Amino acid sequence: MKLRIPIRFVTVFGVTALVAVAVGLVFYLGFASATKNTRLLMTNQSEGLISSMEQDIALWLRPVQLQANWVAEYVSSNEQDLLALEKFDDFMLGSLAATSQVAGIAIIKTDGTIRRWSRSFAAATTEDWSTRTDIMQWIASGETRTEPSWVEPFFTQTIDKTVLLHDMPIRSKDGSLLGMLAQIVPVEELSNHVANATPRAGITPFILYGKNRVLAHPSLSRQSNDGTAYKPLMDLNRLDDTVLDRLWSPDTENLFLFSEEGEFHTSGTFIEEHDRFYVYIYKSVENYGPVPWVFGAYLNTDLYGGDETQRLLRALVGSILVLLAALAGAIYLGRYITRPITAIAAATHLVDANKLDEIPLLPRSRMKELDDAAQSFNQMIVDLRQRTLIRQTLGQFVPEEVARTLLSEGGNLTSKTTVATVLCSDIENFTGMTESLGANKTVDVLNAYFSAMVDIVERHDGVVTQFHGDALIATFNIPIDNSEHAKSAVLVASEMLGTIESQQFAGHSLRARIGIDTGTVVAGAVGAAGRLSYTAYGDSVNLAARLEQLNKKFGTRVLISENTVKLAEDAMQLIAMGRVSIRGQTAPVQTYSLESDTLSEQFALNSQRQSKLALTLKTNKPPKP
């Protein structure tokens, strides 16, 4: 190639990525700061609004509470005048002048006698309420109370309005209950006060009694509450306010622009009828009786907080656009640089998976260092393919694992000694089959047979170390490590018999005999200096071959030595065939066969009856020595 660009030159453009990161970081910090400030501003404004409303109502009702203490103390000090309650007329009417929010005041004695003073009539009336169970129970509750309280709102026909009742026990100097002091505040006055306290347009304040009854709302200052003795407060769903009606079923909880820390709660709802989004801010207050009051307001976001929100959104959109542009440039540059590296990485994975034939040659690159890497990698693949071809060719004559070891160790193959399991197999009546089939057909049968047997051996981490005519010798745990070599050899024997019984080889059915033993085995290259053969040798190899031949005597197809059975860990159901003297062994060898080998089972029964051969019982484990 005429032009190759050094990677140092390309890295200059990496600044684009750094710029993207820097821009993103700056905009993030700026947006985070603007968001925090906006949230703080919106939260402070909304919480200040609710807190101001709460404080304003508290200040508006506080004179009622203070007056209760003052009046109760006055009545207690003039206890003798309770016999003629009209003596308190001037005092009570004067107290009404001091608290404009109070519509009426009353003293109810323990005997049920009540004296009421009304602001609207500037007069007093006396009645006997001793027959009213609810009134007498209310008076009795004063026996255990010492503090004033607000009672649940109720409708009174005296002024034909729903009122708040503030009561306080009146006690004598010795602490006995003299009666109850009651002051009533019309609920509509609460709505008037809330409406007049609204600081700016776009804000609608409200006070709920519990969750579903309206205590104060600007609309109630202009219309009747429609209270009755049965239902003194208007239900939320009857109020002509579609926005407030969605308070408890908002579209969004925990609004992003408002902090949710503390006792204030926020939510938001889009009202299709108004085509606007409204924000609710509210808190629950438990200072006014048995049911909490919910102080809150909802904000029209077009009129309240709109400027702050729009500025924040514009900043966000601008930040995102700039950041996306910077990222697009950085991504394009990054892909251009990393494409050759990615191709090398993908090809490396194919090398690791030994799929050399699937690896395409890497394309050249205009970047000098990447181009050198691509060419070197391509040459490496060519060398690996040649090495694989050599190993595969060599593997046709020696075990694949041995061929791999030869190549990795530069052609040297060190002998290895270990405890291993040896399996020897032989085809029955091979000589007769050769005479009947002829040489060419016999080779076809052997190739098909050995291919199937080798697949079984290698599937269980065994290695076929030798083919001799129709015989096959396989080792387990050498040269491939296999901690369960005895078990693997027994399983291989079972699978070999199953395969031989279930299929034909080049159109012919076969039978085979197998012998298995476990012991110390030496494996390595044996032969002349210029012609070596990898083989395994040792007493276990000889014993496995003897056991294979001994199948003729037992009428079995598989014989396994006690050495193998001890390590096989119940790999298969086995049947003990008895101890047999074998040439080359100093002591008789305990032998076993597969339970599935029906010939061996029948032979065992016959032998037990006829020759009294010492057999062990049918078992899954070897007998104890």
ZAMARGU-4260 file (C-alpha; in steps of 0.2 Angstrom, whole numbers, plus 5000, padded with zeros to 4 digits):
<rodrens>
0) 5000/5000/5000 | 5006/5017/4996 | 4999/5026/5010 | 4998/5020/5028 | 4993/5032/5042
5) 5002/5030/5059 | 4991/5027/5074 | 4999/5042/5083 | 4990/5053/5070 | 4974/5045/5072
10) 4974/5047/5091 | 4973/5065/5088 | 4955/5063/5083 | 4952/5054/5100 | 4951/5072/5107
15) 4933/5072/5099 | 4928/5058/5112 | 4936/5068/5126 | 4927/5084/5120 | 4911/5073/5120
20) 4914/5068/5138 | 4919/5085/5143 | 4903/5093/5135 | 4892/5080/5143 | 4900/5082/5160
25) 4899/5101/5159 | 4881/5100/5153 | 4877/5087/5166 | 4884/5097/5180 | 4875/5113/5174
30) 4859/5104/5172 | 4860/5095/5189 | 4864/5112/5197 | 4850/5121/5188 | 4838/5106/5192
35) 4843/5107/5210 | 4840/5126/5211 | 4824/5124/5202 | 4818/5110/5213 | 4824/5120/5228
40) 4815/5136/5222 | 4799/5127/5218 | 4799/5116/5234 | 4802/5132/5245 | 4789/5142/5236
45) 4776/5128/5237 | 4780/5123/5255 | 4781/5141/5260 | 4763/5143/5253 | 4756/5128/5263
50) 4766/5133/5279 | 4760/5151/5277 | 4742/5145/5275 | 4744/5133/5290 | 4751/5147/5301
55) 4738/5159/5295 | 4724/5147/5300 | 4732/5144/5316 | 4733/5163/5320 | 4716/5165/5315
60) 4709/5151/5326 | 4721/5155/5341 | 4710/5169/5348 | 4696/5156/5350 | 4708/5145/5360
65) 4714/5159/5371 | 4697/5166/5374 | 4691/5148/5379 | 4704/5149/5393 | 4700/5166/5398
70) 4681/5163/5399 | 4683/5147/5408 | 4694/5155/5421 | 4681/5169/5423 | 4666/5157/5425
75) 4676/5147/5437 | 4680/5162/5448 | 4661/5167/5447 | 4655/5150/5451 | 4640/5156/5461
80) 4633/5165/5446 | 4630/5148/5437 | 4614/5147/5447 | 4608/5162/5436 | 4617/5161/5419
85) 4609/5177/5413 | 4622/5186/5425 | 4635/5181/5412 | 4626/5190/5397 | 4636/5206/5397
90) 4653/5197/5399 | 4649/5184/5385 | 4642/5197/5372 | 4657/5207/5376 | 4669/5192/5372
95) 4660/5190/5356 | 4665/5207/5351 | 4683/5203/5353 | 4683/5187/5342 | 4675/5191/5325
100) 4677/5173/5319 | 4666/5166/5333 | 4647/5166/5329 | 4641/5160/5346 | 4646/5155/5363
105) 4637/5144/5376 | 4639/5137/5394 | 4631/5120/5397 | 4630/5115/5415 | 4631/5097/5421
110) 4613/5096/5423 | 4610/5100/5405 | 4605/5118/5407 | 4612/5128/5392 | 4614/5147/5390
115) 4618/5153/5372 | 4624/5170/5366 | 4623/5174/5348 | 4633/5187/5338 | 4619/5189/5324
120) 4605/5192/5337 | 4615/5200/5351 | 4604/5191/5363 | 4604/5175/5374 | 4593/5161/5376
125) 4592/5147/5390 | 4586/5129/5386 | 4586/5112/5395 | 4596/5099/5385 | 4596/5086/5399
130) 4585/5074/5389 | 4598/5074/5374 | 4609/5059/5377 | 4623/5065/5365 | 4624/5081/5375
135) 4625/5073/5392 | 4638/5061/5385 | 4648/5075/5379 | 4647/5084/5396 | 4652/5068/5405
140) 4668/5067/5394 | 4674/5083/5402 | 4676/5074/5418 | 4692/5066/5411 | 4698/5081/5401
145) 4709/5096/5406 | 4713/5104/5389 | 4702/5112/5376 | 4699/5103/5359 | 4691/5105/5342
150) 4675/5094/5339 | 4671/5086/5323 | 4661/5099/5312 | 4642/5098/5313 | 4627/5107/5306
155) 4617/5118/5318 | 4600/5125/5315 | 4603/5139/5327 | 4612/5149/5313 | 4608/5136/5299
160) 4626/5133/5295 | 4640/5120/5297 | 4652/5125/5311 | 4668/5121/5320 | 4665/5118/5339
165) 4679/5122/5351 | 4675/5116/5369 | 4683/5117/5386 | 4679/5109/5403 | 4674/5122/5416
170) 4680/5117/5433 | 4677/5124/5451 | 4692/5129/5462 | 4691/5111/5470 | 4693/5103/5452
175) 4675/5097/5451 | 4666/5099/5434 | 4654/5113/5433 | 4650/5112/5414 | 4657/5114/5397
180) 4661/5130/5387 | 4657/5129/5369 | 4662/5142/5354 | 4656/5139/5336 | 4665/5146/5321
185) 4656/5145/5304 | 4665/5134/5291 | 4662/5147/5278 | 4672/5159/5287 | 4687/5147/5285
190) 4684/5147/5266 | 4683/5166/5266 | 4700/5167/5275 | 4708/5154/5264 | 4702/5163/5248
195) 4708/5180/5254 | 4725/5173/5259 | 4729/5167/5241 | 4746/5175/5237 | 4745/5175/5217
200) 4736/5169/5202 | 4737/5151/5197 | 4736/5144/5215 | 4720/5137/5222 | 4721/5133/5241
205) 4710/5121/5250 | 4708/5112/5267 | 4700/5094/5268 | 4693/5086/5283 | 4701/5069/5281
210) 4703/5064/5263 | 4685/5066/5256 | 4676/5080/5265 | 4679/5099/5260 | 4682/5110/5275
215) 4688/5126/5266 | 4689/5131/5247 | 4688/5147/5238 | 4672/5142/5230 | 4663/5139/5247
220) 4666/5158/5251 | 4654/5162/5237 | 4641/5148/5240 | 4633/5139/5253 | 4641/5123/5260
225) 4624/5114/5258 | 4627/5106/5275 | 4614/5096/5284 | 4613/5087/5301 | 4616/5071/5292
230) 4631/5077/5281 | 4638/5094/5288 | 4652/5094/5276 | 4652/5093/5257 | 4660/5078/5249
235) 4675/5081/5238 | 4666/5073/5223 | 4651/5085/5225 | 4662/5101/5224 | 4662/5110/5208
240) 4681/5108/5205 | 4687/5095/5193 | 4705/5097/5197 | 4704/5095/5216 | 4693/5079/5212
245) 4708/5071/5205 | 4719/5074/5221 | 4719/5056/5226 | 4721/5048/5209 | 4735/5059/5201
250) 4744/5054/5184 | 4761/5056/5192 | 4768/5054/5210 | 4784/5061/5217 | 4786/5075/5204
255) 4804/5078/5198 | 4804/5097/5201 | 4799/5095/5219 | 4808/5087/5233 | 4799/5074/5243
260) 4809/5076/5259 | 4799/5080/5275 | 4780/5081/5278 | 4775/5088/5261 | 4768/5078/5247
265) 4767/5082/5229 | 4758/5074/5214 | 4752/5080/5197 | 4738/5078/5185 | 4734/5083/5167
270) 4716/5089/5165 | 4710/5087/5147 | 4695/5098/5150 | 4707/5112/5154 | 4722/5106/5143
275) 4734/5110/5157 | 4745/5101/5170 | 4741/5104/5188 | 4753/5101/5203 | 4746/5096/5220
280) 4756/5101/5236 | 4748/5096/5253 | 4752/5090/5271 | 4742/5082/5285 | 4739/5092/5301
285) 4733/5084/5317 | 4730/5099/5328 | 4712/5101/5326 | 4702/5087/5332 | 4700/5068/5330
290) 4702/5069/5311 | 4718/5076/5302 | 4715/5092/5292 | 4724/5091/5274 | 4731/5109/5270
295) 4735/5110/5252 | 4734/5119/5236 | 4735/5115/5217 | 4745/5125/5205 | 4741/5129/5187
300) 4759/5126/5179 | 4755/5138/5165 | 4753/5152/5178 | 4764/5146/5192 | 4782/5140/5190
305) 4780/5141/5171 | 4795/5152/5167 | 4807/5141/5178 | 4801/5125/5170 | 4803/5132/5152
310) 4820/5138/5155 | 4825/5121/5163 | 4818/5112/5148 | 4826/5123/5135 | 4843/5120/5144
315) 4840/5101/5144 | 4835/5100/5126 | 4850/5111/5121 | 4862/5100/5131 | 4855/5084/5124
320) 4857/5090/5106 | 4875/5096/5108 | 4880/5080/5118 | 4872/5069/5104 | 4882/5078/5091
325) 4898/5076/5100 | 4894/5058/5104 | 4890/5054/5086 | 4907/5061/5080 | 4916/5051/5094
330) 4906/5035/5090 | 4910/5036/5071 | 4929/5039/5075 | 4929/5025/5088 | 4921/5013/5076
335) 4933/5017/5062 | 4948/5014/5073 | 4942/4999/5082 | 4935/4990/5066 | 4952/4981/5062
340) 4955/4977/5080 | 4937/4970/5082 | 4941/4959/5066 | 4957/4952/5074 | 4948/4949/5091
345) 4934/4939/5081 | 4947/4929/5072 | 4956/4925/5088 | 4940/4918/5095 | 4939/4906/5080
350) 4957/4901/5083 | 4953/4897/5101 | 4938/4887/5095 | 4950/4877/5083 | 4939/4883/5068
355) 4954/4888/5057 | 4945/4885/5041 | 4932/4898/5045 | 4944/4912/5048 | 4945/4924/5033
360) 4960/4934/5029 | 4960/4951/5038 | 4959/4966/5027 | 4973/4978/5025 | 4972/4995/5035
365) 4978/5013/5032 | 4984/5013/5049 | 5002/5007/5050 | 5002/4998/5066 | 4985/4990/5063
370) 4990/4985/5045 | 5006/4976/5052 | 4995/4967/5065 | 4983/4961/5051 | 4997/4954/5040
375) 5006/4946/5055 | 4989/4938/5060 | 4986/4932/5043 | 5003/4923/5042 | 5000/4915/5059
380) 4984/4908/5053 | 4993/4900/5038 | 5006/4893/5049 | 4993/4886/5061 | 4983/4878/5046
385) 4999/4869/5041 | 5003/4864/5059 | 4985/4857/5060 | 4987/4848/5044 | 5003/4839/5050
390) 4994/4835/5067 | 4979/4828/5059 | 4990/4818/5047 | 5001/4811/5061 | 4985/4808/5071
395) 4980/4795/5058 | 4994/4784/5064 | 4996/4788/5082 | 4983/4794/5095 | 4977/4812/5093
400) 4983/4817/5110 | 5000/4809/5106 | 5001/4819/5090 | 4997/4835/5099 | 5010/4831/5112
405) 5024/4827/5099 | 5021/4844/5091 | 5020/4854/5107 | 5036/4846/5113 | 5046/4848/5097
410) 5045/4830/5092 | 5050/4822/5109 | 5038/4811/5118 | 5043/4807/5136 | 5037/4790/5143
415) 5024/4791/5157 | 5020/4779/5171 | 5004/4780/5180 | 4989/4769/5187 | 4978/4767/5172
420) 4964/4755/5166 | 4967/4745/5150 | 4953/4738/5139 | 4957/4725/5126 | 4944/4719/5113
425) 4944/4706/5099 | 4932/4701/5086 | 4925/4683/5087 | 4929/4671/5073 | 4939/4684/5064
430) 4949/4671/5054 | 4934/4663/5047 | 4926/4680/5043 | 4943/4685/5033 | 4942/4668/5023
435) 4924/4671/5018 | 4925/4690/5014 | 4941/4692/5006 | 4955/4705/5010 | 4946/4720/5003
440) 4929/4717/5011 | 4938/4713/5027 | 4947/4730/5028 | 4930/4739/5025 | 4922/4729/5039
445) 4937/4733/5051 | 4937/4751/5046 | 4919/4753/5050 | 4920/4743/5066 | 4936/4752/5072
450) 4928/4770/5068 | 4913/4766/5079 | 4923/4759/5093 | 4936/4773/5093 | 4922/4786/5094
455) 4915/4777/5110 | 4932/4776/5118 | 4937/4795/5115 | 4920/4800/5121 | 4925/4794/5138
460) 4942/4802/5137 | 4951/4785/5132 | 4964/4783/5120 | 4966/4769/5107 | 4985/4765/5108
465) 4986/4750/5096 | 4977/4741/5083 | 4983/4723/5080 | 4973/4714/5066 | 4955/4713/5073
470) 4961/4718/5091 | 4960/4735/5099 | 4969/4741/5115 | 4963/4757/5124 | 4970/4765/5139
475) 4961/4777/5151 | 4971/4790/5162 | 4986/4789/5150 | 4990/4799/5140 | 4974/4809/5144
480) 4971/4812/5163 | 4955/4804/5169 | 4952/4802/5187 | 4937/4790/5184 | 4947/4779/5172
485) 4940/4763/5179 | 4922/4769/5178 | 4925/4775/5160 | 4932/4759/5154 | 4917/4749/5161
490) 4905/4761/5153 | 4915/4760/5136 | 4913/4741/5137 | 4895/4742/5139 | 4893/4754/5125
495) 4904/4744/5113 | 4893/4729/5116 | 4877/4739/5113 | 4884/4746/5097 | 4890/4729/5091
500) 4873/4721/5094 | 4862/4736/5087 | 4871/4739/5070 | 4881/4731/5056 | 4898/4736/5050
505) 4900/4737/5031 | 4884/4726/5030 | 4890/4713/5042 | 4886/4709/5060 | 4900/4705/5072
510) 4903/4699/5090 | 4917/4704/5101 | 4926/4700/5117 | 4932/4712/5130 | 4944/4711/5144
515) 4948/4725/5157 | 4961/4727/5171 | 4968/4742/5181 | 4986/4744/5187 | 5002/4752/5184
520) 5005/4756/5165 | 5020/4763/5156 | 5016/4772/5139 | 5028/4780/5127 | 5037/4778/5111
525) 5044/4761/5108 | 5054/4755/5093 | 5070/4758/5083 | 5078/4775/5082 | 5071/4779/5065
530) 5054/4771/5067 | 5044/4772/5084 | 5027/4767/5089 | 5017/4774/5104 | 5011/4760/5115
535) 5007/4755/5132 | 5014/4740/5141 | 5014/4733/5159 | 5006/4719/5168 | 4988/4726/5166
540) 4990/4726/5148 | 4994/4707/5148 | 4980/4704/5161 | 4967/4713/5151 | 4972/4703/5135
545) 4971/4686/5146 | 4954/4691/5152 | 4948/4695/5134 | 4953/4677/5129 | 4946/4670/5145
550) 4929/4675/5139 | 4929/4659/5128 | 4930/4648/5144 | 4916/4658/5153 | 4905/4660/5138
555) 4905/4679/5141 | 4908/4694/5131 | 4916/4705/5145 | 4927/4701/5159 | 4933/4714/5172
560) 4946/4711/5185 | 4943/4715/5204 | 4957/4729/5202 | 4945/4738/5190 | 4929/4735/5200
565) 4936/4742/5216 | 4938/4759/5207 | 4923/4758/5196 | 4911/4765/5209 | 4896/4755/5204
570) 4897/4761/5186 | 4886/4746/5180 | 4877/4731/5188 | 4890/4718/5189 | 4890/4699/5192
575) 4904/4690/5200 | 4911/4676/5189 | 4923/4668/5202 | 4942/4667/5205 | 4952/4660/5190
580) 4970/4656/5189 | 4978/4665/5175 | 4995/4662/5167 | 5007/4676/5172 | 4998/4680/5189
585) 5004/4673/5205 | 4987/4672/5213 | 4969/4668/5206 | 4960/4683/5199 | 4943/4688/5205
590) 4933/4691/5189 | 4916/4700/5185 | 4905/4702/5170 | 4891/4714/5165 | 4874/4709/5172
595) 4867/4714/5155 | 4878/4700/5148 | 4865/4686/5149 | 4878/4673/5143 | 4889/4676/5159
600) 4874/4675/5171 | 4869/4658/5164 | 4887/4652/5164 | 4888/4657/5182 | 4873/4647/5187
605) 4879/4632/5178 | 4897/4633/5185 | 4890/4635/5203 | 4880/4618/5201 | 4893/4608/5191
610) 4911/4614/5196 | 4908/4622/5213 | 4918/4636/5208 | 4919/4649/5222 | 4908/4663/5216
615) 4903/4678/5226 | 4884/4683/5227 | 4877/4695/5213 | 4882/4713/5219 | 4885/4730/5214
620) 4902/4731/5224 | 4917/4721/5224 | 4919/4708/5239 | 4929/4713/5254 | 4947/4706/5253
</rodrens>
